[in-house]
Amino acid sequence: MKEELKRWYSPSLNKDIETLVFGYGGHPIILFPTSMGRYYENKDFKLIESVQNFINEGKIKIYCPDSIDSMSWYNKNIPPAHRVKNHIWYDKFLLEELTPLIKSETGSSQLITAGCSFGGYHAANFAFRHPWLVSHLFSMSGAFDIKGQLDGFYNDDVYFNNPVDYLPNNINPELWQMKIVLGTTDRDLCRPDNERLSAILHQKGINHWLDIRANADHDWPIWRDMFPEYIYQI
């Protein structure tokens, strides 16, 4: 399996950033790490290995960017308004740096976003904010309400990065074209988040699959089962 580490100075983030890339070509996927996870986390926990056949066959090419959660949503040492602003810089990095790189390497005009746990938040937020760029969203045990990270603080920046708040009013027509999978389990601590987001999508008439697995926890084993099944849907 082809593996490549890309590192560059990000003007959006004013720091060096790493992205681990797997594959030769195919549908591009941005695969986010879990909360405060690093770019190598999805490899270390064998999520990449679970879809290795798809990668080797050239069906998908996976980009695993580093997170800056410890500078944004999880940084309790700075005011909540600054946490949100730092995340907005991360979104700018994804939109203006990583996405053009992906397009230049794959020739694809659209990409897929995916992630587990808090990575599911990143996948959903980027997809719903920029639906013209995203053909598929695969969230596994995602959390979609960011307000709990902000100590009661709320402003427009929070609103536009909190999917359960802005999605009901989002009328981008591309949303109705996106293929969406919300994976969760019967014992998942994030199951209520997925059921809430599913209800919002249902109310808007946006087709999606709420996949609730039985006898499973919020953990890597079920995500390694889910991910290849979702890739097979492409």
N, C-alpha and C positions, 0 to 999 in steps of 0.2 A: 504494500500500500504506500503510495507516494505521500510523503509528509514534508512540509516546508514551514519554517518559522520566518515570519515577516516582522521586522521591527523598524519603526521610523519615528521621527519627531513629529508629533501632532500639533499643528498650530491651533487647532480647536481647543485642545486640552492643555497646551503649553507644557507638554511632557512627552517623553518617549512612550510608545505604546506597542504592545506585541499582539500578533494574531497568528494562530496556528492553523495551517491550511492542509486539508486532506483531499487527495484525488487529482485527476487529470482534467476532468471536464464534466459536463452534464448540468443538471439543474443546480444553481447555486443556493446554498443554505447558510444563513447566519445562525449559528448555534450558540446561544448565550450560556454562561455559567450560572450556578446558583448564587445565592446571596454572598457577596464579597469573594466569590470564586475567581480563580485565575484562568488564563487562556488555556491551560493544560488540564483543567479539571475534568472536562468531558472525556478526555483521553484516559486519564488516570482511573476514572470510575467505569471505564470500558463501555461507555455509551457509543463512542466511535466504533469500537470493535463490533458492536451489535449490528451495525449497518455496513460492515467492511465489504461485503459482497457487492452491494450497490455502488460503493466507491470504486472498487476495482473494475467493475463492469462499465464505468463511465456514466452511470445514470445520475450521480450527484457529486458535487464538489462542496465540501464543508469548510466554512470559515468560522473559527472560534476566537472571537475577540476577547481581550482582557476586559474586566469590569473596572469601574471606578466607584463601586458602591460604598467603599470605605471613605471616599471623599464626598459622597452625596447623601443618599438616603440613610445610610447607617452611621454617619458622622455626627455624633451627639456633642462634639466639641465646638461646633459652629452653629449659628442661628439657623432655624428651619428655612428661612428665605434663601440663605446661601446654599443649603443642601439642594434645594430645587434648582437654583441657578447652575450649580455644578452638573446636575443631571442634564440640563438643557445643553450645556457644552458637550456632553457625551452624545446626545442626540445629533448635534451638529457634526461631531466626528463620524458617526455612523452614516449620516446623510451625505456629507460633503467629502469624506475621505475614503471610508471603507466601501460604500456603494459604488463610487466610480471605479475603484480598483477591481471590484468584482465584475462590473460590466466590461471593463477592458480585458480581463482575463478569460471571461466565459462567453462574451458576446451576447449575453442575455439582457433583455430590457427589464425583466422582473426577477425577483428572488423570493426565497422562502425564509420565513423566520421561525425559529423553534427554540425551546428552552424548558428546563425543569425547575419547579419551585419558583424562586424569584426570577430565574431566567425566563419563566413563562410570562411574568410581568413585562420584562423587556421585549420579548417577542411580540406580545399583544400590543403594547403601547406603540412600538415602532410601526407595526402593521396598520393599526387603526389611525395613526397620525399621518401616515404616508401610503394610503391604500393603492395608489397608482403604481407603486413600486413592488407590491407584495402580491404574489399569486396564491400562496398557501401560508396558513398559520397553524403550527403544531405546538400546542401548549400542553405540558405534562405536569399536573399538580400545580398549576400557576396560581398566583395571588394577584388580584387586580384592583385593589383599593389601597392606595398609598398613604392615605391620611393618617394611619396609625404610626407612621414614621416621623410625624411632623409636630408632635406635642401640641396639637390643637390649632396650629397655624394654617391659614388658608388664604389663597389669593388666586388670581387668574392663571399664574404659572402652575399652581397645583392643579387647578381645574383641567387645564389642557394637557396634563400628564397623568391624569387619573381616569382610566378607561371607563369605569362605571359611572363617572360624572359626565364626561363629554360625549361618550358614544351615543346616548339617547338622542342627542341633538346633531349628530354627525350625519350629513346627507350626501357625502361623496358617493357618486354612483358606483365607483369601483368596489365599495364594500360589499355590494350584492353579487359581485363576480368572484370574490375571494373564497377559496376553499378553507374552511375553518374546522379544526378538531380541538376540542377541549377534553383532555384526558384527566381522569381523577379516579379515586377508589372509594370503596365504602368506608374505609377507616382513615381517609385522607383529611388532615387538618384543614386543607384548602378546599375540600368539597363544597362548602357553602359558597365560596367565591366563584367556583365554576358554575354552580347552579344559578347563582345570581346573574353572572354574565350571560349564561345561556338564556335566561328569561328575557334579558334585554335584547339579545339577538332575535329571539323568537318574536318579541313584540314588534320589532322592526321588519320582520319578514325576511331576515337574512338566514339562509340555509346554513346549517352547521351540524356537527356530530358531537354530542355530549356523551363521551365514552366513560361510563362508570364501571370500573373493574371490581370484582368481588374478592374478598379475602386477601386484601393487599394494603400496605401501608404507604405513607409518604416517604418513599425511599427509592434508591437506585434500581433494585431488582425489577420492580414493575415498570420503571421508565425504560429499562433495557428491553423489556417485552413490547412496550408500546411503540417505541420509536421506529423499529423496522416495519411494523404493521402500518404505521402512518406513511412512511416513505413508499410503501407498496401502492398507496392510493394515488400517487402522482401520475 
